[in-house]
Each structure stands twice: as C-alpha cells, then as structure tokens.
Amino acid sequence: GLVIYIHGGGFISGDKSIVTSSTNRPDAIHFLNNNIAVASINYRLLATNGTEDVGVLKPLHDSRRALQYIRSRAEDFNIDKDNIVLNGSSAGAGTALWIATRDDMQDLSNADPVLRESTRVKGIALRGTQSSYDIEGVWVNDVFGDYDVSWTELATTNQASISYFYAVNSVAAYNDPAIDAYRADVEMLSQFSADDPEIFANNTGTVVAPPIVSNIANHHAFHVREIKEMADAVGIPNVCYYGKNPVIYEDPSGETLREFIVRKISE
C-alpha cells in the first residue's frame, strides 16, 4: 500500500520535502515500518503578484494528476495502486478532500495513459483542513454561521488571497457568473456521497474564535464540524476531532492518524 502526502502552505508556498521535516518524518518512518510506501508530491503554486490566471483549480488538478501518475507507475514503484490513502495538512488536506469527494476523474478514452487511471482512494487523513473552497457560499453561511460574519468582512480580511485563489483582480471580475461555476467546482461538502472514502480529520490546533485572521479562518475547528455533519448525513465513515481550548468533539475510538492510515491500508 501507499500513503501520498500533500503539503500545505495556502497554495502559495511549501514543498514536498516537508514530509522529511521533524513534524512529519516520524509518521513517514512509522508507515515504512508497517510496510506502507510513502510518496510526497509537489504542485504548481499560485502567483501572488496579480498575474495568477488559473486559481486554485491549478494545484488541485496537479495533485489529482500526481495521484494518477503514481498509479500509472505502480509496477515500477512496487505498490498496489488500489491500496492508496491520501494524507495532507492545511491546503494539502483540502486538496485530498477535493479529490476524494469528486466522482472518479478517470478518463478511459484519453490518449494520455496517466489520465486513464482512477482517482478513487481507500481513505483520506486530514490535518488543519478546509471543508470547502467556496468561501462566500460555504464559509460564510455554514462554517462560520455561529459568528454572523458577512462576506464583506471575510473578503476584506482575505482580499489578497481571494484574488489569486479565484484568479480575479477586481470585484467586477469576482461577480462574473463564471466565478459562480468556479466556486461550485471547488466546493466539496455538496459533493459528499456514500461511496466516498472514509475520512480522518483533525482540526485541534487552532483556537475556536471568530475568523477575523486568515490562520484562524483557514484552520478553524468548524471546518471539521461541517465535514463530520455532512459525512454522517450521507453515510461516510469518519474519525473526527475538532476544537482547541476546549476540544469540542473527539471520536470515541481515540484512533490516531497513524492508526487510521495503517488500518485503511490493511483493509
């Protein structure tokens, strides 16, 4: 089996080498000691100087293709391509959630052998995740509904990131109907279905407070609250933890991320 690590960094920084950092290296060693291969991927980062012309779909599709590429080389890498778990932090976690909740993006008629590979996985393990990349529609109305935060307030706090996130340089460009379709394409919660892989999600590293700064907004406990509520509603098994000072919810199993990944690979 294989665990694929997807790094964080808000889609504007970070690198696959973080899998060997002091934080992540012990996990990688644990998986290797359990006969689980480890891969770490890069994706194209978003430009922050006003020149971004694709937006967040760029790294999302890069990561999807990386999964398919690894599958296309399964024999060379000596892995079981039907036994893969995605593991990510922050933006990498949101990416894993986006891949996992999409219907299989496999294109059997494509001339590119990479794109003929499946994108379905056995499980996803998320830390500091986002629940959706439709910030206006989901973050304002659902994730942060407790705080009565308006889109104007959230957009003002995150103006620069929203610009490169959706590849828009003005309010008029954001209000174009094409952005409505874009937001729908990067929305995850509405895509949940019972055949999606089991989810492990842990957002216990950030204080539970109004999302007035980007770090709190991006890693808020309530992202996992929304993930769990939707997963439970449609019947996706999940192991969730969220909240800090205090922890609001802990899965009764007490299962850790390492234990979750080893279990999924062993199933």
C-alpha positions as CSV (number, residue, x, y, z in Angstrom):
1,G,0.0,0.0,0.0
2,L,0.9,3.6,-0.3
3,V,0.3,6.9,1.5
4,I,0.6,10.1,-0.5
5,Y,1.4,13.2,1.4
6,I,0.2,16.6,0.1
7,H,1.9,19.6,1.6
8,G,0.2,22.8,2.9
9,G,1.2,26.4,2.5
10,G,-2.0,28.1,1.4
11,F,-1.3,27.1,-2.2
12,I,1.4,29.8,-2.4
13,S,4.3,28.1,-0.5
14,G,5.6,24.8,0.7
15,D,7.3,21.8,-0.9
16,K,7.1,18.1,-0.9
17,S,10.3,17.9,1.2
18,I,8.3,18.8,4.3
19,V,7.5,15.0,4.6
20,T,11.0,14.7,6.0
21,S,10.6,17.6,8.5
22,S,10.8,17.0,12.2
23,T,7.0,17.1,12.3
24,N,6.2,14.6,9.6
25,R,9.3,12.4,9.4
26,P,8.1,10.2,12.4
27,D,4.9,9.5,10.6
28,A,6.7,8.5,7.4
29,I,9.0,6.2,9.3
30,H,6.1,4.6,11.1
31,F,4.4,3.9,7.8
32,L,7.6,2.4,6.3
33,N,8.0,0.2,9.3
34,N,4.5,-1.1,8.6
35,N,5.3,-1.9,5.0
36,I,3.5,1.1,3.7
37,A,5.3,3.1,1.0
38,V,5.4,6.9,1.3
39,A,5.2,9.4,-1.6
40,S,5.2,13.2,-1.3
41,I,4.1,15.4,-4.2
42,N,4.5,19.0,-5.5
43,Y,2.0,21.1,-7.3
44,R,2.3,24.5,-9.1
45,L,1.9,27.3,-6.6
46,L,-0.4,30.3,-7.1
47,A,1.1,33.6,-8.1
48,T,0.5,36.4,-5.6
49,N,1.6,39.3,-7.7
50,G,-1.6,39.8,-9.6
51,T,-0.6,37.5,-12.5
52,E,-2.4,34.4,-11.4
53,D,-4.7,33.3,-14.3
54,V,-6.0,29.9,-13.2
55,G,-6.6,29.9,-9.5
56,V,-6.9,27.1,-7.0
57,L,-8.0,24.6,-9.6
58,K,-4.4,24.6,-10.8
59,P,-2.9,22.9,-7.7
60,L,-6.0,20.8,-7.3
61,H,-5.7,19.3,-10.7
62,D,-1.9,19.0,-10.4
63,S,-2.4,16.9,-7.3
64,R,-5.1,14.8,-9.0
65,R,-2.7,14.1,-11.9
66,A,0.1,13.2,-9.4
67,L,-2.1,10.5,-7.9
68,Q,-2.9,9.2,-11.4
69,Y,0.8,9.3,-12.4
70,I,1.8,7.3,-9.4
71,R,-0.9,4.8,-10.2
72,S,0.4,4.6,-13.8
73,R,3.8,3.6,-12.5
74,A,2.6,1.2,-9.8
75,E,4.6,-1.7,-11.1
76,D,7.8,0.3,-11.2
77,F,7.2,1.6,-7.7
78,N,6.2,-1.8,-6.4
79,I,2.9,-0.6,-4.9
80,D,-0.7,-1.8,-5.0
81,K,-2.4,1.0,-6.9
82,D,-5.8,0.0,-5.4
83,N,-4.5,0.5,-1.9
84,I,-3.8,4.2,-1.5
85,V,-4.5,6.7,1.3
86,L,-4.1,10.5,0.8
87,N,-2.6,12.4,3.7
88,G,-2.4,16.2,3.8
89,S,-2.1,19.2,6.0
90,S,-3.9,22.6,5.5
91,A,-4.1,23.2,1.8
92,G,-2.9,19.7,1.2
93,A,-5.7,18.4,3.4
94,G,-8.3,20.4,1.5
95,T,-6.8,19.1,-1.7
96,A,-7.2,15.5,-0.5
97,L,-10.8,16.2,0.4
98,W,-11.4,17.7,-3.0
99,I,-10.0,14.6,-4.8
100,A,-11.8,12.2,-2.6
101,T,-15.3,13.8,-2.9
102,R,-15.2,14.0,-6.7
103,D,-16.6,11.2,-8.8
104,D,-13.8,9.2,-10.3
105,M,-12.0,11.6,-12.7
106,Q,-10.6,8.6,-14.7
107,D,-10.9,9.1,-18.5
108,L,-10.7,5.7,-20.1
109,S,-10.8,7.2,-23.6
110,N,-8.0,9.6,-23.1
111,A,-4.8,9.2,-25.2
112,D,-2.8,10.1,-22.1
113,P,-2.2,6.8,-20.1
114,V,-1.9,8.8,-16.9
115,L,-5.4,10.2,-17.2
116,R,-6.8,6.7,-17.8
117,E,-6.0,5.9,-14.1
118,S,-8.6,6.1,-11.3
119,T,-8.7,8.9,-8.8
120,R,-10.5,6.9,-6.1
121,V,-8.7,6.1,-2.9
122,K,-9.3,4.0,0.2
123,G,-9.2,6.8,2.7
124,I,-8.1,10.4,3.4
125,A,-6.3,11.7,6.5
126,L,-6.6,15.4,7.1
127,R,-5.0,17.9,9.5
128,G,-5.8,21.6,9.7
129,T,-8.2,21.2,6.8
130,Q,-10.7,23.4,5.0
131,S,-14.1,22.0,4.3
132,S,-14.8,23.8,1.1
133,Y,-13.1,26.3,-1.3
134,D,-16.4,28.1,-1.9
135,I,-15.5,30.8,0.6
136,E,-18.5,33.0,0.1
137,G,-21.1,30.3,-0.2
138,V,-20.0,27.8,2.5
139,W,-17.6,29.5,4.9
140,V,-19.9,32.5,5.4
141,N,-23.2,30.6,5.5
142,D,-22.2,27.3,7.1
143,V,-18.7,27.1,8.6
144,F,-18.9,30.4,10.4
145,G,-22.6,30.8,10.8
146,D,-22.1,30.9,14.6
147,Y,-20.3,34.2,14.3
148,D,-22.6,36.0,11.9
149,V,-19.6,37.0,9.7
150,S,-20.6,38.7,6.5
151,W,-18.9,38.1,3.1
152,T,-17.8,41.7,3.1
153,E,-16.0,41.2,6.4
154,L,-14.4,37.9,5.4
155,A,-13.4,39.3,1.9
156,T,-11.8,42.4,3.5
157,T,-9.7,40.2,5.8
158,N,-8.6,37.9,2.9
159,Q,-8.7,40.3,-0.1
160,A,-5.3,39.4,-1.5
161,S,-5.8,35.6,-1.1
162,I,-9.3,35.7,-2.7
163,S,-7.8,37.5,-5.7
164,Y,-5.3,34.8,-6.5
165,F,-7.5,32.0,-5.3
166,Y,-10.1,32.6,-7.9
167,A,-7.7,34.4,-10.4
168,V,-9.7,37.7,-10.3
169,N,-8.3,41.2,-10.0
170,S,-11.5,43.2,-9.3
171,V,-14.9,43.0,-7.6
172,A,-16.5,43.0,-11.1
173,A,-14.4,40.0,-12.1
174,Y,-15.3,38.1,-9.0
175,N,-19.0,38.9,-9.6
176,D,-18.9,37.5,-13.1
177,P,-21.2,34.4,-13.4
178,A,-18.2,32.3,-14.4
179,I,-16.9,32.6,-10.9
180,D,-20.2,31.0,-9.6
181,A,-19.4,28.0,-11.7
182,Y,-15.8,28.0,-10.5
183,R,-16.9,28.1,-6.9
184,A,-19.1,25.2,-7.5
185,D,-16.2,23.3,-9.0
186,V,-14.1,23.8,-5.8
187,E,-16.9,23.0,-3.4
188,M,-16.5,19.8,-1.5
189,L,-19.3,19.4,1.0
190,S,-22.1,19.3,-1.6
191,Q,-20.2,16.5,-3.4
192,F,-20.2,14.1,-0.5
193,S,-21.8,10.7,-1.3
194,A,-21.9,7.3,0.5
195,D,-19.3,5.8,-1.8
196,D,-16.6,8.3,-0.9
197,P,-13.7,7.0,1.1
198,E,-13.5,7.1,4.9
199,I,-12.3,10.3,6.4
200,F,-10.0,11.1,9.3
201,A,-10.0,14.8,10.1
202,N,-8.3,16.7,13.0
203,N,-8.6,20.4,13.5
204,T,-7.5,20.8,17.1
205,G,-4.5,23.1,16.5
206,T,-6.3,26.4,16.3
207,V,-8.3,28.3,18.9
208,V,-12.0,28.4,18.4
209,A,-12.5,32.1,17.8
210,P,-14.1,34.4,15.3
211,P,-12.4,34.1,11.9
212,I,-11.0,37.6,11.8
213,V,-7.5,36.5,10.8
214,S,-6.7,34.1,7.9
215,N,-4.9,31.5,10.0
216,I,-8.0,31.0,12.3
217,A,-10.3,31.1,9.3
218,N,-8.3,28.6,7.3
219,H,-7.9,26.0,10.1
220,H,-10.9,26.6,12.2
221,A,-12.4,23.7,14.1
222,F,-15.8,24.3,12.5
223,H,-14.4,23.1,9.1
224,V,-14.2,19.6,10.6
225,R,-17.6,20.1,12.3
226,E,-19.1,20.6,8.8
227,I,-17.2,17.7,7.3
228,K,-18.5,15.4,10.1
229,E,-22.0,16.6,9.9
230,M,-22.2,16.0,6.1
231,A,-20.3,12.7,6.3
232,D,-22.7,11.4,8.9
233,A,-25.7,12.7,6.9
234,V,-24.7,10.7,3.7
235,G,-23.2,7.7,5.4
236,I,-19.4,8.2,5.0
237,P,-17.5,6.6,7.9
238,N,-15.3,9.2,9.7
239,V,-13.0,9.7,12.6
240,C,-13.1,13.4,13.6
241,Y,-11.5,15.7,16.2
242,Y,-12.1,19.4,16.4
243,G,-11.7,22.3,18.8
244,K,-9.0,23.7,21.0
245,N,-9.3,25.1,24.5
246,P,-11.6,23.3,24.8
247,V,-11.7,20.3,22.4
248,I,-15.4,20.2,21.2
249,Y,-15.5,16.8,19.7
250,E,-13.3,13.7,20.0
251,D,-14.0,10.4,18.1
252,P,-15.0,7.8,20.7
253,S,-12.4,5.4,19.2
254,G,-9.5,7.6,20.0
255,E,-7.9,6.4,16.8
256,T,-4.8,8.4,15.7
257,L,-3.9,9.5,12.2
258,R,-1.2,6.8,12.1
259,E,-3.6,4.1,13.3
260,F,-6.2,5.2,10.7
261,I,-3.8,5.0,7.8
262,V,-2.4,1.7,8.8
263,R,-6.0,0.3,9.3
264,K,-7.2,1.6,5.9
265,I,-4.1,0.1,4.1
266,S,-4.7,-3.2,5.9
267,E,-8.4,-3.5,5.0
